[in-house]
Amino acid sequence: MSTSDRTGPDRHADVLVVHASKAGGTAGIATVVADELRAQGLRVDVATATDAAADDVTLAGYRAVVLGSALYAGRWRHDAVRFLRRHAVMLRGRRVWLFQSGPCGPDAAHQAEQGAAEPISVRRLREDIDADPPVTFGGVLDPATAHGLARWMARGDLAGDHRDPERIRAWARTIAQSLQPVGHVSP
Ligand SMILES: Cc1cc2nc3c(=O)[nH]c(=O)nc-3n(C[C@H](O)[C@H](O)[C@H](O)COP(=O)(O)O)c2cc1C
C-alpha cells in the first residue's frame, strides 16, 4: 500500500481508499476522503487501483473499502474495474463505497448532484458485491497540464477544477458515521 498510518506491524487500517486516476483529479478526491476519514478517527490506507489490484494484495483486515474512478468516455479506468473483479469475493464480505469523478464545466455541480450514468461493467460487478451505486463528484480539466484530447477539451468552458471539497468531505463523514461503533463520539 502506498500510504499508511500504521504504527506497528499488527495494527491494521480500518479502511482502504483506492483510486483510479489518469490526470490526478480523482487521486485528489481520494486524498480528501482519506483525510476526512482520519479526522473522524479511522485508520486509513490509500492505494492506486493498479497497486491494489495486484495479485499479492489482500483486503483481509480492512473493515471497509472506498473505490473511486475517473470517468473517460462514459467508462471507469480499467484498473478500477479490475480491482472490483479481482477482489469480488473479499469485497462481498465488507462495507464498500464507490465514487466516480468526471463532470466538468458550468453545469458540473448539477450534473454531479444528479449523478453521471454508471458504466454497465461497473453495475454488474457492483451488484455482485451488494454495494450501492457510485456517487458522482465533479472533475477537473487543467489547461496548464492537460495533454491530447484533454488539452483540446480544456480550451473551452469545461476547463477548471469542478471538485467540491465540502461535498466530498460530507460524503466521507457519512461513511465514517456508519463505521463507528454505536455510542462512539467523534473527536
Ligand atoms: C478524453 C476525455 C473524456 C472524458 N469523458 C468523460 C465522461 O464520459 N464523463 C464525465 O463525466 N467526464 C469525462 N471526462 C472528464 C474527466 O472525467 C475529468 O477530467 C476527471 O477529473 C479526470 O479524472 P483524473 O484527473 O483522475 O484522470 C473526460 C475527460 C477527457 C479528457
Ligand as a Chemical Component Dictionary entry (heavy atoms), coordinates in Angstrom:
data_LIG
# 
_chem_comp.id                   LIG 
_chem_comp.type                 NON-POLYMER 
_chem_comp.pdbx_formal_charge   0 
_chem_comp.three_letter_code    LIG 
# 
loop_
_chem_comp_atom.comp_id 
_chem_comp_atom.atom_id 
_chem_comp_atom.alt_atom_id 
_chem_comp_atom.type_symbol 
_chem_comp_atom.charge 
_chem_comp_atom.model_Cartn_x 
_chem_comp_atom.model_Cartn_y 
_chem_comp_atom.model_Cartn_z 
_chem_comp_atom.pdbx_ordinal 
LIG C1  C1  C 0 -10.978 12.381 -23.206 1  
LIG C2  C2  C 0 -11.832 12.655 -22.013 2  
LIG C3  C3  C 0 -13.047 12.003 -21.858 3  
LIG C4  C4  C 0 -13.863 12.275 -20.743 4  
LIG N1  N1  N 0 -15.061 11.614 -20.628 5  
LIG C5  C5  C 0 -15.867 11.906 -19.575 6  
LIG C6  C6  C 0 -17.130 11.257 -19.432 7  
LIG O1  O1  O 0 -17.523 10.404 -20.216 8  
LIG N2  N2  N 0 -17.913 11.628 -18.395 9  
LIG C7  C7  C 0 -17.524 12.575 -17.488 10 
LIG O2  O2  O 0 -18.282 12.889 -16.573 11 
LIG N3  N3  N 0 -16.301 13.173 -17.566 12 
LIG C8  C8  C 0 -15.484 12.865 -18.595 13 
LIG N4  N4  N 0 -14.255 13.465 -18.700 14 
LIG C9  C9  C 0 -13.789 14.358 -17.634 15 
LIG C10 C10 C 0 -12.846 13.616 -16.681 16 
LIG O3  O3  O 0 -13.523 12.571 -16.055 17 
LIG C11 C11 C 0 -12.325 14.607 -15.641 18 
LIG O4  O4  O 0 -11.386 15.451 -16.271 19 
LIG C12 C12 C 0 -11.721 13.893 -14.449 20 
LIG O5  O5  O 0 -11.423 14.814 -13.437 21 
LIG C13 C13 C 0 -10.479 13.119 -14.834 22 
LIG O6  O6  O 0 -10.004 12.456 -13.716 23 
LIG P1  P1  P 0 -8.463  12.216 -13.440 24 
LIG O7  O7  O 0 -7.846  13.585 -13.326 25 
LIG O8  O8  O 0 -8.446  11.484 -12.157 26 
LIG O9  O9  O 0 -7.928  11.431 -14.575 27 
LIG C14 C14 C 0 -13.434 13.210 -19.781 28 
LIG C15 C15 C 0 -12.187 13.839 -19.932 29 
LIG C16 C16 C 0 -11.402 13.571 -21.022 30 
LIG C17 C17 C 0 -10.084 14.264 -21.150 31 
# 
loop_
_chem_comp_bond.comp_id 
_chem_comp_bond.atom_id_1 
_chem_comp_bond.atom_id_2 
_chem_comp_bond.value_order 
_chem_comp_bond.pdbx_ordinal 
LIG C1  C2  SING 1  
LIG C2  C3  SING 2  
LIG C2  C16 DOUB 3  
LIG C3  C4  DOUB 4  
LIG C4  N1  SING 5  
LIG C4  C14 SING 6  
LIG N1  C5  DOUB 7  
LIG C5  C6  SING 8  
LIG C5  C8  SING 9  
LIG C6  O1  DOUB 10 
LIG C6  N2  SING 11 
LIG N2  C7  SING 12 
LIG C7  O2  DOUB 13 
LIG C7  N3  SING 14 
LIG N3  C8  DOUB 15 
LIG C8  N4  SING 16 
LIG N4  C9  SING 17 
LIG N4  C14 SING 18 
LIG C9  C10 SING 19 
LIG C10 O3  SING 20 
LIG C10 C11 SING 21 
LIG C11 O4  SING 22 
LIG C11 C12 SING 23 
LIG C12 O5  SING 24 
LIG C12 C13 SING 25 
LIG C13 O6  SING 26 
LIG O6  P1  SING 27 
LIG P1  O7  DOUB 28 
LIG P1  O8  SING 29 
LIG P1  O9  SING 30 
LIG C14 C15 DOUB 31 
LIG C15 C16 SING 32 
LIG C16 C17 SING 33 
# 
